[in-house]
Amino acid sequence: MEEMTRSNTHFPRLSHAEVIARVQSACDDLVEMVTHNHQPPVSCRRRCDYCCRQPVFITPHEGLAIRDFVDAHGMAEAVRSSTARYLQAMASRPHARSGLATLLKSVQGLGPPPSDRQRAAVYGVHCPFLRDGMCSIYPARPLMCREHISFDDPQRCRRDEPFLGLEKPRFSEITAYLAMESVPPNQRMRPVYEFEAAAADAERCPPVAPAALRKALKWKTGRA
């Protein structure tokens, strides 16, 4: 028993919930540091939801965080309804299906970016988690959303034009990397509405050593 205790002490493991909480915190800290006193200042404002009208993709650990938040707040039925409306709206748009598939492969690093026509087809439909201009899962929102900051005219976001924004650190790469041995490449990123499937992918991953996570975070932040 003493030997087992020593072994557990020397080789602790983090739960997947702890992993994503630490990654989210590191992401938020870095975004705060980069945007503090930035000139021009951040133009994002409460209920400014133009950036919530484009597809968002998540990694397994993010899916776990979203699923747990949805379950804890009794949102499952509302999310199913809003997801159905989202998919119906997408289905009504020519080229949207191929646009989503191409965009997903692109964020997975498995293909080229979508064409302008495909991108236009998938842009403009509200995220299934958007409620009254605000994110209903804000504390558990995806890393892609946490990193999406604009310092430019919000009307450019409205028109889906290139804008002066944060050089994205892409913290999602960390949780995708930590799932690498357990999840096939084409499942390391999923559309945000597939958060339950993403959570199931995370639960198949082995626990993460703190040292491995610290190394991955240092790679992104430059800090220990």
KENU-805716 format. One line per field, with one value per residue (C-alpha): chain; residue in one letter; x, y, z. Coordinates in Angstrom, 2 decimals. Layout:
% KENU-805716
kette c(A; ...)
rest c(A; ...)
u c(X; ...)
v c(Y; ...)
w c(Z; ...)
//
This chain:
% KENU-805716
kette c(A; A; A; A; A; A; A; A; A; A; A; A; A; A; A; A; A; A; A; A; A; A; A; A; A; A; A; A; A; A; A; A; A; A; A; A; A; A; A; A; A; A; A; A; A; A; A; A; A; A; A; A; A; A; A; A; A; A; A; A; A; A; A; A; A; A; A; A; A; A; A; A; A; A; A; A; A; A; A; A; A; A; A; A; A; A; A; A; A; A; A; A; A; A; A; A; A; A; A; A; A; A; A; A; A; A; A; A; A; A; A; A; A; A; A; A; A; A; A; A; A; A; A; A; A; A; A; A; A; A; A; A; A; A; A; A; A; A; A; A; A; A; A; A; A; A; A; A; A; A; A; A; A; A; A; A; A; A; A; A; A; A; A; A; A; A; A; A; A; A; A; A; A; A; A; A; A; A; A; A; A; A; A; A; A; A; A; A; A; A; A; A; A; A; A; A; A; A; A; A; A; A; A; A; A; A; A; A; A; A; A; A; A; A; A; A; A; A; A; A; A; A; A; A)
rest c(M; E; E; M; T; R; S; N; T; H; F; P; R; L; S; H; A; E; V; I; A; R; V; Q; S; A; C; D; D; L; V; E; M; V; T; H; N; H; Q; P; P; V; S; C; R; R; R; C; D; Y; C; C; R; Q; P; V; F; I; T; P; H; E; G; L; A; I; R; D; F; V; D; A; H; G; M; A; E; A; V; R; S; S; T; A; R; Y; L; Q; A; M; A; S; R; P; H; A; R; S; G; L; A; T; L; L; K; S; V; Q; G; L; G; P; P; P; S; D; R; Q; R; A; A; V; Y; G; V; H; C; P; F; L; R; D; G; M; C; S; I; Y; P; A; R; P; L; M; C; R; E; H; I; S; F; D; D; P; Q; R; C; R; R; D; E; P; F; L; G; L; E; K; P; R; F; S; E; I; T; A; Y; L; A; M; E; S; V; P; P; N; Q; R; M; R; P; V; Y; E; F; E; A; A; A; A; D; A; E; R; C; P; P; V; A; P; A; A; L; R; K; A; L; K; W; K; T; G; R; A)
u c(0.00; 2.84; 4.49; 1.22; 0.76; 4.25; 3.60; 0.36; 2.12; 4.93; 2.70; -0.55; -3.04; -5.54; -9.18; -10.35; -12.44; -9.28; -7.42; -9.93; -10.36; -6.60; -6.45; -9.42; -7.82; -4.49; -6.28; -8.26; -5.13; -3.21; -6.08; -6.40; -2.67; -2.62; -5.73; -4.99; -4.38; -4.22; -4.51; -6.91; -8.96; -11.10; -14.31; -16.25; -19.25; -22.05; -24.74; -22.47; -23.04; -21.80; -19.02; -21.63; -22.94; -20.22; -19.42; -17.45; -15.47; -14.39; -11.98; -12.93; -12.09; -14.13; -17.07; -16.84; -16.92; -19.94; -21.84; -21.28; -22.41; -25.52; -26.44; -25.78; -28.06; -30.88; -30.37; -30.37; -33.87; -33.46; -30.11; -31.59; -34.31; -31.92; -29.55; -32.39; -33.26; -29.60; -29.23; -32.50; -31.32; -28.03; -29.80; -31.79; -28.61; -26.99; -23.37; -23.65; -23.18; -20.01; -18.90; -19.20; -17.40; -14.59; -14.24; -14.07; -11.32; -9.47; -9.51; -8.44; -5.46; -6.71; -7.58; -7.62; -9.84; -13.35; -14.00; -15.56; -18.88; -18.74; -17.77; -20.63; -23.02; -22.16; -21.87; -24.88; -26.74; -26.83; -24.91; -27.31; -26.05; -26.89; -29.77; -30.96; -27.64; -25.61; -23.80; -25.85; -22.76; -20.36; -18.38; -17.83; -17.60; -15.18; -11.57; -12.17; -14.63; -12.37; -9.64; -11.86; -11.20; -11.64; -9.99; -11.79; -15.14; -17.84; -19.57; -16.72; -17.53; -21.16; -20.13; -17.74; -14.81; -11.20; -10.59; -7.84; -7.99; -5.97; -3.30; -5.06; -2.98; -5.22; -5.33; -7.56; -4.35; -3.45; -6.52; -6.42; -2.81; -3.67; -6.31; -3.98; -3.33; -6.98; -9.04; -8.78; -7.58; -11.00; -12.63; -10.24; -12.37; -16.17; -18.90; -19.90; -23.40; -21.76; -20.51; -21.93; -20.01; -16.90; -17.36; -17.58; -14.30; -12.69; -13.83; -12.02; -8.74; -6.33; -5.84; -3.26; -0.06; 0.30; 3.81; 2.49; -0.14; 2.35; 4.65; 1.82; 0.70; 4.23; 4.47; 1.50; 2.12; 5.90; 5.50; 5.92)
v c(0.00; 2.40; 1.67; 2.32; 5.62; 6.74; 5.76; 7.74; 10.73; 10.64; 10.01; 11.91; 12.28; 15.01; 14.39; 15.61; 18.28; 19.57; 19.59; 21.73; 24.05; 24.72; 25.24; 27.64; 29.59; 29.86; 30.98; 33.64; 34.90; 35.23; 36.99; 39.40; 40.12; 40.75; 42.93; 45.00; 48.62; 47.57; 50.38; 50.40; 48.94; 45.82; 46.60; 43.55; 44.49; 42.76; 41.51; 42.12; 38.70; 39.04; 36.51; 34.03; 33.52; 31.23; 27.55; 26.75; 23.57; 21.93; 19.29; 16.32; 18.05; 21.10; 18.84; 17.47; 20.97; 21.97; 18.75; 19.08; 22.72; 21.91; 19.05; 21.06; 23.87; 21.72; 22.99; 19.70; 19.97; 23.61; 22.83; 19.93; 22.23; 25.04; 22.56; 21.17; 24.71; 25.41; 22.29; 23.00; 26.51; 25.13; 22.49; 25.22; 26.88; 25.69; 24.66; 24.77; 21.03; 20.96; 24.18; 22.71; 19.52; 21.46; 23.86; 20.97; 19.25; 22.55; 23.11; 19.48; 20.16; 17.55; 19.77; 23.24; 26.08; 26.45; 28.50; 31.95; 30.46; 27.71; 30.18; 32.50; 29.54; 28.68; 32.24; 34.04; 31.29; 31.88; 29.47; 27.02; 28.33; 31.96; 33.33; 36.94; 38.02; 36.32; 33.00; 30.64; 28.54; 31.46; 29.97; 26.79; 28.46; 26.93; 27.98; 29.15; 31.69; 32.69; 33.56; 35.50; 39.17; 42.21; 45.62; 46.89; 48.29; 45.74; 46.34; 44.50; 41.50; 41.91; 41.67; 38.78; 40.76; 40.33; 42.48; 43.59; 40.95; 38.91; 36.65; 33.46; 31.30; 28.31; 26.64; 24.02; 22.49; 21.51; 19.43; 17.97; 16.95; 15.38; 13.23; 12.23; 8.65; 7.89; 9.72; 9.33; 12.46; 13.07; 13.17; 15.51; 18.45; 18.40; 21.00; 22.53; 21.02; 17.55; 18.29; 15.06; 12.96; 15.03; 14.43; 10.68; 10.93; 12.67; 9.99; 7.38; 9.26; 8.24; 10.67; 13.40; 13.88; 17.43; 17.66; 16.96; 19.66; 22.18; 21.49; 22.00; 25.23; 26.56; 25.86; 28.20; 30.86; 30.86; 30.66; 27.77)
w c(0.00; 0.83; -2.50; -4.35; -2.51; -3.48; -7.07; -7.20; -5.66; -8.19; -11.20; -10.71; -13.51; -14.28; -15.03; -18.43; -16.69; -14.96; -18.27; -20.13; -17.11; -17.08; -20.83; -20.73; -17.89; -19.71; -22.87; -21.01; -19.23; -22.49; -24.27; -21.34; -21.41; -25.17; -25.21; -22.09; -23.09; -26.75; -29.30; -30.97; -28.11; -28.27; -30.17; -28.95; -26.83; -24.94; -27.36; -30.35; -31.88; -35.46; -34.85; -33.55; -37.09; -38.35; -37.78; -34.63; -34.08; -30.84; -29.56; -27.34; -24.06; -25.04; -25.81; -22.30; -20.78; -22.86; -22.14; -18.42; -18.48; -20.53; -18.20; -15.04; -16.21; -17.58; -21.12; -23.03; -24.50; -25.52; -27.14; -29.11; -30.44; -31.37; -33.03; -35.13; -36.26; -37.02; -39.15; -40.93; -41.77; -43.08; -45.15; -46.92; -48.19; -51.43; -50.93; -47.12; -46.66; -48.76; -47.08; -43.60; -44.63; -46.30; -43.38; -40.91; -42.90; -43.06; -39.28; -38.81; -41.07; -43.55; -46.50; -48.08; -46.84; -48.29; -51.40; -51.12; -52.27; -49.60; -46.90; -47.83; -47.67; -44.05; -42.72; -41.27; -39.40; -35.64; -33.42; -31.71; -28.34; -29.07; -26.94; -27.22; -28.67; -25.93; -25.52; -23.34; -22.49; -22.02; -19.08; -21.15; -24.57; -27.09; -27.30; -30.86; -29.44; -26.54; -29.04; -31.46; -30.65; -32.88; -32.64; -35.72; -36.82; -35.79; -39.12; -40.78; -38.59; -39.63; -43.29; -42.57; -43.92; -42.82; -39.77; -37.45; -34.72; -32.28; -33.69; -32.62; -30.25; -31.08; -27.69; -29.29; -30.64; -27.08; -26.35; -29.87; -29.20; -25.85; -27.59; -30.42; -29.34; -28.61; -31.23; -35.04; -36.87; -38.43; -34.97; -33.15; -34.22; -34.46; -35.06; -31.73; -31.91; -31.78; -28.26; -26.85; -29.37; -28.67; -24.93; -25.55; -27.50; -24.52; -22.11; -24.22; -23.78; -21.01; -18.10; -18.69; -16.71; -15.31; -16.77; -20.26; -19.93; -18.52; -21.46; -23.95; -22.27; -22.19; -25.92; -26.44; -23.80; -23.53; -19.76; -17.36)
//
